[in-house]
Amino acid sequence: MTTQKKQDPRAVRSKRMFKEAVVDILIENPDISKLTVQKIAKHAELNRATFYLHFLDINDLLKQLVYDIFDDLLLKMSPTLQIDNLNNQEQLITFLDYFYKHRKILAVLFEHPGFNKKMHMTLKDLIVIQRENECTDTKEITLSMDIIASSILGIIMWWLRNGVDFSSEYIAKQINELYR
């Protein structure tokens, strides 16, 4: 029997504070090249030594932040994908609500190709899961999963940058109308 070592609450708190600090800094100035460990530590009200206890460097912190975002997104989406009687519109609204809630940091992260690629793969996986739940014969699908994932990603990126005045419900309705 393996037991997992419980993380020190102070370490969890410190990591969270560094992640929140980097998000705040990037929202103010999205230029990642301007990030320094000193700026992040100062904003988190912690010191550089504590930073290096938890992260190898800024890229390691950003990578962990992105993993947290994807884990959280999948955690939020998994229950809705398992419910058979939930319609596509409700699932899409739940999905879009997550993006709207985290729109400021996601708008910054969308500027980076690696994040876009990972998001595209996640969207494609969610579409495949949805199609399997609907028992749709994948041979009969007229649009490729890549095309659908790319277009939804494009809509989300536009929405976060230019159309935040539109509700999740409105955007979900527009997406559903595209794929009737």
C-alpha positions as CSV (number, residue, x, y, z in Angstrom):
1,M,0.0,0.0,0.0
2,T,1.4,3.4,-1.0
3,T,0.7,6.5,0.9
4,Q,0.9,9.9,-0.5
5,K,2.9,12.4,1.5
6,K,0.7,15.3,2.7
7,Q,1.9,18.7,1.4
8,D,2.8,21.3,4.0
9,P,0.0,23.9,4.0
10,R,2.7,26.7,4.0
11,A,4.2,25.3,0.8
12,V,0.7,25.1,-0.8
13,R,0.0,28.7,0.2
14,S,3.4,29.9,-1.1
15,K,2.9,28.2,-4.4
16,R,-0.6,29.7,-4.7
17,M,0.7,33.2,-3.8
18,F,3.4,33.0,-6.5
19,K,0.9,31.8,-9.1
20,E,-1.6,34.6,-8.2
21,A,1.3,37.1,-8.3
22,V,2.3,36.1,-11.8
23,V,-1.3,36.2,-13.0
24,D,-1.7,39.7,-11.6
25,I,1.6,40.9,-13.2
26,L,0.7,39.4,-16.6
27,I,-2.7,41.0,-16.6
28,E,-1.1,44.3,-16.0
29,N,1.6,43.7,-18.6
30,P,1.2,40.6,-20.8
31,D,4.9,40.7,-21.9
32,I,6.3,37.5,-20.4
33,S,9.9,38.6,-21.2
34,K,9.5,41.4,-18.6
35,L,8.8,38.9,-15.8
36,T,11.5,38.4,-13.2
37,V,11.7,36.3,-10.1
38,Q,12.2,39.4,-8.1
39,K,9.0,41.1,-9.4
40,I,7.0,37.9,-8.8
41,A,8.4,37.4,-5.3
42,K,7.9,41.1,-4.4
43,H,4.3,41.0,-5.6
44,A,3.6,37.8,-3.7
45,E,5.2,39.3,-0.6
46,L,7.6,36.4,-0.4
47,N,11.3,36.1,-1.1
48,R,13.3,34.7,-4.0
49,A,14.6,31.8,-1.9
50,T,11.1,30.7,-1.3
51,F,10.4,30.9,-5.0
52,Y,13.3,28.6,-5.8
53,L,12.1,26.1,-3.2
54,H,9.0,25.6,-5.3
55,F,9.9,26.3,-8.9
56,L,13.0,25.8,-11.0
57,D,12.5,29.1,-12.8
58,I,9.8,31.4,-14.3
59,N,9.1,28.9,-17.1
60,D,8.5,26.2,-14.5
61,L,6.0,28.4,-12.7
62,L,4.2,29.3,-15.9
63,K,4.1,25.6,-16.9
64,Q,2.6,24.7,-13.6
65,L,0.1,27.5,-13.9
66,V,-1.0,26.3,-17.3
67,Y,-1.4,22.7,-16.0
68,D,-3.5,24.0,-13.2
69,I,-5.8,25.8,-15.6
70,F,-6.2,22.7,-17.8
71,D,-6.7,20.5,-14.8
72,D,-9.4,22.9,-13.5
73,L,-11.1,23.1,-16.8
74,L,-11.2,19.3,-17.2
75,L,-12.4,18.9,-13.6
76,K,-15.2,21.3,-14.3
77,M,-16.1,19.7,-17.7
78,S,-15.9,16.0,-16.7
79,P,-19.2,15.9,-14.7
80,T,-21.1,17.5,-17.5
81,L,-19.7,15.1,-20.1
82,Q,-20.8,12.1,-18.0
83,I,-24.5,13.2,-17.7
84,D,-26.5,11.6,-20.5
85,N,-29.5,13.9,-20.3
86,L,-27.6,17.2,-20.4
87,N,-27.8,18.8,-23.8
88,N,-25.0,20.3,-25.8
89,Q,-26.1,23.8,-25.1
90,E,-25.8,23.4,-21.3
91,Q,-22.4,21.7,-21.6
92,L,-21.1,24.5,-23.9
93,I,-22.4,27.2,-21.5
94,T,-20.6,25.5,-18.6
95,F,-17.4,25.3,-20.7
96,L,-17.7,29.0,-21.8
97,D,-18.5,30.1,-18.2
98,Y,-15.1,28.8,-17.2
99,F,-13.4,30.9,-19.9
100,Y,-15.3,34.0,-19.0
101,K,-14.5,33.6,-15.3
102,H,-10.7,33.4,-16.2
103,R,-10.8,35.6,-19.2
104,K,-8.0,38.0,-18.2
105,I,-5.3,35.4,-17.7
106,L,-6.5,33.3,-20.6
107,A,-6.4,36.3,-22.9
108,V,-2.7,36.6,-22.0
109,L,-2.0,32.9,-22.4
110,F,-3.7,32.7,-25.7
111,E,-0.9,34.8,-27.1
112,H,1.5,31.8,-26.8
113,P,1.5,29.1,-29.4
114,G,2.1,26.3,-26.9
115,F,-1.0,27.2,-24.9
116,N,-3.1,27.4,-28.1
117,K,-1.8,23.9,-29.2
118,K,-2.7,22.4,-25.8
119,M,-6.1,24.1,-25.8
120,H,-6.8,22.8,-29.3
121,M,-5.9,19.3,-28.3
122,T,-8.2,19.6,-25.2
123,L,-11.1,20.9,-27.2
124,K,-10.6,18.1,-29.7
125,D,-10.6,15.5,-26.9
126,L,-13.8,17.0,-25.4
127,I,-15.5,16.9,-28.8
128,V,-14.5,13.3,-29.3
129,I,-15.9,12.4,-25.8
130,Q,-19.1,14.3,-26.6
131,R,-19.5,12.5,-29.9
132,E,-18.9,9.1,-28.2
133,N,-21.5,9.9,-25.5
134,E,-24.0,10.7,-28.3
135,C,-23.1,7.4,-30.0
136,T,-22.6,9.4,-33.2
137,D,-21.0,7.3,-35.9
138,T,-17.7,9.1,-36.5
139,K,-17.7,8.1,-40.2
140,E,-20.8,10.2,-40.7
141,I,-19.3,13.4,-39.3
142,T,-18.9,15.8,-42.1
143,L,-16.5,18.2,-40.3
144,S,-13.1,17.1,-39.0
145,M,-12.6,17.3,-35.3
146,D,-9.6,19.5,-36.0
147,I,-11.7,22.0,-37.9
148,I,-14.4,22.1,-35.2
149,A,-11.8,22.5,-32.4
150,S,-10.0,25.2,-34.3
151,S,-13.1,27.2,-35.1
152,I,-14.4,27.0,-31.5
153,L,-11.0,28.0,-30.2
154,G,-11.0,31.0,-32.6
155,I,-14.5,32.0,-31.4
156,I,-13.4,31.8,-27.8
157,M,-10.2,33.8,-28.5
158,W,-12.3,36.5,-30.3
159,W,-14.8,36.5,-27.5
160,L,-12.2,37.0,-24.8
161,R,-10.4,39.7,-26.7
162,N,-13.3,41.7,-28.3
163,G,-16.7,40.4,-27.3
164,V,-16.8,40.0,-23.6
165,D,-20.0,42.0,-23.6
166,F,-21.7,38.9,-25.0
167,S,-22.9,36.2,-22.5
168,S,-21.8,32.6,-22.4
169,E,-25.4,31.7,-23.4
170,Y,-25.2,33.9,-26.5
171,I,-21.8,32.6,-27.6
172,A,-23.0,29.0,-27.0
173,K,-26.1,29.6,-29.2
174,Q,-23.9,31.1,-31.9
175,I,-21.6,28.1,-31.9
176,N,-24.5,25.6,-31.9
177,E,-26.0,27.4,-34.9
178,L,-22.7,27.0,-36.8
179,Y,-22.7,23.3,-36.4
180,R,-26.3,22.3,-37.0
